[in-house]
């Protein structure tokens, strides 16, 4: 079935939307990062898709597999502002959002903006800080604004949060509640590299001879180009049968015997938006079922919860998502 879908992509068709500029920009970003980042092609593509649909990303993986480095270098390919916040147990909401300081010159309180006021914000080890600090991100991530002392401050576009967490070391951490997890478009699980990629990583490090990875990356995409590409993605065609396909899959997660919690309507919309971006970066102005399949695991793996019995058996959210996807008929 997937071979037929792949052959459909090779057919010649005339797009209503000019996607050549977007395709070229995505290829350039991948090429630029490929100079330093080895074996993380899917990770990088998901970051690009999230950026194009105004989504935030949670990155999970053990220490030392370049989660933070990849996020930092990805931000450097964009000609935008970047800030990094290291979450710690003593971090306060004001350390992120900013605070009002009394000015002796004006005899009034002045708001000093925190590091969250940037375009690409990397939050390292988001589960290291307590709930009140995590909650400070809620309004910012969802509504792209901050309310402080009765005043509302709007975040400049683009605004994207990239957060990392370590799934192994749980001592002294505060698990993100489902309500906050739902704010993330994707949860990307980064694994160890293969043997071949490990060799390339070591070789690449040796050949750089001490040159820092960030010094080799150049800006590719500016704010205006990004805004233009985002508007084009909104025009991507989605047939009614594709929308029904998404709805059937998400609905099945809510009554599946292996799942305690299924996907919400926000998961359906996230799948749709991501699929449109997958279609566009592949040069198509219409969504095919494979675009939906590409989006499902990163969209759902943090939004569904396994039943305790299945979790004890070693089952994963991804395996259940795959099971559900295979049980739904692919639209033709």
N, C-alpha and C positions, 0 to 999 in steps of 0.2 A: 504493500500500500504506500509506504514512504517513498519507494522508487518512482511510483507514478507521480507523487507530489514533487519529487526532485525534477522529473522530466518536464513538469509543467513550468518550473522556473526557467528552464532552458529555452522555452518557446519564445519566438519573437512577438512582442506586443508593444503597442504604443501607449505610453503612460500619459494620463491627463496632466500629471504633475511632473515638473522637471526635477528629478532626484539625483542628477549627475553630480551636482555640487556637494550634496550630502554624502553620497557614496564616496567621493574623493576625500572629503574631510575625515570620514570614519577610517578609511584606508590609511590616511596619513597619520592619524592618531595611533592606530594599531602598529604601524611601521615604526613610529617614533618610540613607542614604549617597548616594542620588540627588540630594540637595541640593548635594553637592560633587563627587562622582565622576560624570563624564560618559562614556557609551558603554562602560561595562565591566560590563554586566548579567550576561553569562555568567560573568565572573571572580567577581563577587560571589556569584552563585548557587552556584558550585563551592566557594567558601569556606564558605558556609552548610552545604552538604551534608557537607563534610569535618568541620566542627565537630560535626554531628549524629551522625556515625558514628565519632567519636574518631580521625579521621585527621589526618596531618600533610601539609603542602602545600609543594611546591617551586615557586617563582614565577620564571619566566625571561623576560627581556626587556631591550631596550636601555635605557640610562639616560634618565631624564626622562619616562617614560610612566606615572608614579604607581604603580609597584609597591609601594614602601615606604609611600607615603601611604595607599593603599587598605588595605593590611594594618593600618596603625596605626588608621585610622578604623573599620575593621571591628572591631578589638579594643575600641574605645571604645563600640561599641553593646552590648557585653556588660558586665554589672556584675561584673567579675572583675578580678584583678590582671593587669598587663601589664608585660613587661620587653623591652628591646631590647639586643641584643649585636652590636656591629660587629666582624666577623671581619677580622683583619689577619694578616700573615705572622708577627708575633712573639707572637701570642696563644697562651697555654698552656692545657692542660686545666683547671688549677686556677683560671684566670680565669673559667671557665664554671661548673664544678662546685662551687667553693669549696675551702677548705683548712683543715687543722688548725693551730691557733695555741696556743702554750704560754701558759697563764694563770698569772701569778705569784700570784694570789689562791688558786687551788685546787691549784697545782702539778701540774696535769694539762693534757692537750691538749684544746682545745675546737674543735668543728667549726663554722666560719663558712660558712654556705650561700652559694653563688654565685648569679648572676642567672638561672640556669636554673630556680631554684625560684620559679616563677610559674605563672599559668594559661595565658596566651597569650604565647608567646615569639617575638619577631621576630628572626631572625638575618639580618643584612644581609651580602650578598656571602659566602655560605657557602664558596665555592671559593677564597677569599683566604687561608685558613689551611691549614697543613700537615696531613698525614694523622693525626697523633697527636691533634690538636685536634678534627678532624672525628670521629674514632673515639670521642672522649669522649661523643659524643651517642648512640652506638649503644644502650647499655643504657637510657638515659633515654627515648628515643623508642619503643623496642619494648616494654619492660617497665614503663615509667613509674616507675622507681625508680633510685636511685643507691647504689652500694656504696662506702663510704669507710672505710678503716681497720677493716675487718671489720664495720662497721655498715651496715645497709640503711635508706635513707631513702626513703619513698614519696612520690611527687608527689601533690599535692591535685588532685582532679578539679574542673573539666575541665583537661586538659593538652594543649596543641596547639602544635606548632612550625610557624611560617611562615618559610621561608627563601627569600631572593632570590639570584639569580645573573645575571650579564651574559654572554650567549652570544658576544658579539663580541670583547671584550678578553680575550685568553687569556694575555697575558704576565704572569708572576708569580702565576699561579693554579694550584690543585691540583684536578684533576678528581675529582669524587666517584666512588668505586668503585661497581660494580653492587650490591654488598651493602648499601651505605648508601642508594643511590637507591631500592632496593626497600622501604625503611622508609617512604617517602613514599606516601601514598594517591594523591595527584594530582601531576602536573607540569603547571602551567598556563602556557601560552605567551601572553604579553601582547604585542599588536602595536600599531603606530601607530594613532591614531584616524582615522576618516574625515574628509573635509573638513567635513561638517556638524557632526560632534562637535568638531572642532578650533575651529570658530567658537564653539560653545557654551562650550567650556573657556575661551577668551579672554574671552568676554562675562561668564562667571561670575566669573572672577578680577577683572575690572574692577568688577563690581557689588559685590563683597565689600568693596572700599575698604580693603584692608589687614587685614581681620579674618582671623585664622588659621582654616584649615578645621576643625581639631580643636575650636575653640571653638563650632562650630555643631552638633556631633554630641552626642546624648544617649544614655544607656544604655537599652536596650530589654529585654534578657533577663537574668534573674538565674540563679544556679547551680541553684536548686531547680527552676525552670521548665525549664531546659535538661535536667536529669536526667530529668524527667517526659517530655519530648518524645523523648529518646533511648530510653526504655523502650517508648514507643509504636511507634517505628520498628522495634524488634525483633519486634513482633507483626504486621508487614505480611506478607500472604500471598504466597508464591512457589510457583507451581505447578511440578510436576515437569518439564513441557515447557520452562519458562523456565530452570530449572537446567540442563537438557540443552543448551539454546540457548547459554548462557554457556560451558559446557564445550566445545562444538564449536568455538566461535570461538577460545577460548584454545588449544585443542589444535592448531588449524590454524596458529597463529603459530609453533609449535615445529617444523613441517616445511615451512614455506613457503620456496620457492626464493629469495625476495628478502630473507629474514631470516637473520642469523647466529645470533641468540639470540632465543628466544620468551618468552612469558609463563609464570610459575611458577604453582603452585596458589594462592600468595598473591595473584596477580593475579585469579584467578577469584573468590576470596573478597572482594577489594576491589571488584570489579565488582558482585557481589551486594549488598554492604552499601550501596554508593553508589546502586544502582538502587532499593533499598527507601526510601532517603531522598528520591530524586527523586519516587517515587510519593507519599510522605507529604506533601511540601510542595506537591504538586499536588492534594491532597485525596483521594487514593485509598488504600485499605488493601490494595491488591494491585498487583503489578508487571506491567507490560506490556512488550513488546519495545522500545518507544521509550525506556523508562527505561534499558534495557541499552545502547542505542545512545548515549544521552547520556553514559553513564559511560565507554565504551570508550576514547576518545581520551585523556582526561586520566589514566586508569588505566594505559594501555599505552605511551604515547609515551616514557616513560623506562625502561620495562622491556624493550622490544625493541630489538635492534641490527640495522641494515641490513648487508647484505653490502657489502664495499668497492666492488664494481662498481656496485651500485645507488646507493650514496652519491655516487660520482663522477658518476653520471648526473643528480644533483640530486633524486633521489627522497627523500621524507620518510617517517618512521614513520607519520604520520597517513594518508598516501595508501595505504600498504600495509594499515593497519588497516581503512580504508574498503573496500579491495578484498576483504579477507577477510570482512568483515561482509556485503557484497553477495553473496558466494558461498555463504553459509549460509542455508538456508531459514528464513523467519520462522515461528515457531509460531503456530497459529491456535486 
